[in-house]
Structure formats: C-alpha cells, structure tokens
Amino acid sequence: MNLNFVASGLILALCSVSIVQAQSTIDASKITCDQFVHSKIGNPRTIAAWLSGFYNGKRDNRVIDLQNYEANLSKLEQFCYEEKNFRLPVMQAIEKVIRDGK
C-alpha cells in the first residue's frame, strides 16, 4: 500500500514539473507579423483570440461575433503574409488592417 502512495506521488510530481516548464509569457506588443503567421510564438488562432479579446475589452464589447472574428483574422493573416510586413508588430498591423479598414 505504501508503494502505491509513493508511486502516485512520484507521477504527480513529474507531471507538475512538465506543466511548469511548459508555461511561458509573451509580450503581445512585440509579436511581429512574421512570428504570428509562421507560428513562431504559438498557434496564430490562439494569439488572434487573445488579441480579439484584448481589443474588444478595450471597447467594453462583451459580444462574441464569430463571423466578424473570422473575417478580421483572414484580413490580418493576408496582411501579415506579405513579406514587406514581416517586421511590423502584429498589434500595429491590427490598427492598420482592422481599425483603419485598409
């Protein structure tokens, strides 16, 4: 019985170590278009969802519009896939593409 307890504790400890090592933080203002569209910092849809929440929160908008989200994501990806925009921070790209409608 003691052996099961020790084995369970060891498994739990190993799992928690791998979870802690997987955590990281990213400064969203420094993500470039290149990093965004080429998945260098994470899944682009995950990053886009966070950015969407950020901008909607700034506007005090609590409505999730999935069609609008998909349309905006498509516009942003098209803009960021252009090599001339690779160095542009994705938050600036959002300002140009989504907010300014370019």
C-alpha positions in Angstrom: 0.0 0.0 0.0 2.9 2.4 0.8 4.4 1.6 -2.6 1.3 2.8 -4.4 1.3 6.0 -2.4 5.0 6.7 -3.3 4.4 5.8 -7.0 1.4 8.1 -7.2 3.3 11.0 -5.6 6.2 10.5 -8.0 3.9 10.5 -11.0 2.2 13.6 -9.7 5.5 15.4 -9.2 6.7 14.5 -12.6 3.5 15.8 -14.2 3.6 19.0 -12.4 7.3 19.6 -13.4 6.4 19.2 -17.1 3.4 21.6 -16.7 5.6 24.3 -15.0 8.2 24.0 -17.7 5.6 24.5 -20.4 4.4 27.8 -19.1 5.8 31.0 -20.7 4.9 34.6 -21.1 4.8 36.7 -24.3 4.7 40.4 -24.6 1.9 40.8 -27.1 3.1 44.2 -28.3 6.4 42.6 -29.5 4.9 39.9 -31.7 5.7 40.5 -35.3 3.6 39.6 -38.3 6.3 37.1 -39.3 6.1 35.4 -35.8 2.3 35.5 -36.0 1.7 33.9 -39.4 4.5 31.4 -39.2 3.5 30.1 -35.8 6.9 31.0 -34.3 5.3 32.0 -30.9 2.3 29.8 -30.8 -0.9 28.9 -32.8 -2.0 32.0 -34.7 -5.7 31.4 -33.9 -4.9 31.3 -30.2 -2.9 34.6 -30.4 -5.7 36.1 -32.5 -8.3 35.1 -30.0 -6.3 36.8 -27.2 -5.9 39.9 -29.3 -9.6 39.9 -30.2 -10.4 39.7 -26.5 -7.9 42.5 -25.7 -9.4 44.9 -28.3 -13.0 44.0 -27.5 -12.3 44.5 -23.8 -10.8 48.0 -24.6 -14.1 48.9 -26.3 -16.2 47.3 -23.5 -17.7 44.9 -26.1 -18.9 41.7 -24.5 -20.4 40.2 -27.6 -18.7 37.4 -29.5 -19.2 37.7 -33.2 -17.6 34.7 -34.8 -18.2 35.8 -38.4 -16.5 39.1 -37.7 -13.7 37.4 -35.9 -13.0 35.0 -38.8 -13.2 37.9 -41.3 -10.8 40.0 -39.3 -8.4 37.1 -38.8 -8.4 36.5 -42.5 -7.6 40.2 -43.2 -4.8 40.2 -40.6 -3.3 37.0 -42.0 -3.3 38.2 -45.6 -1.7 41.5 -44.5 0.9 39.8 -42.3 1.8 37.2 -45.0 3.2 40.0 -47.2 6.9 39.9 -46.7 7.1 43.7 -46.5 5.0 43.5 -43.3 7.0 40.7 -41.6 8.8 43.1 -39.1 5.7 45.1 -38.3 4.3 44.3 -34.8 1.0 42.5 -35.2 -0.7 45.0 -32.9 0.2 47.7 -35.4 -1.0 45.5 -38.2 -4.3 45.2 -36.5 -4.6 49.0 -36.3 -3.8 49.3 -40.0 -6.0 46.5 -41.3 -8.9 46.1 -38.9 -9.4 49.5 -37.3 -8.4 51.7 -40.3 -10.0 49.3 -42.8 -7.1 49.1 -45.1 
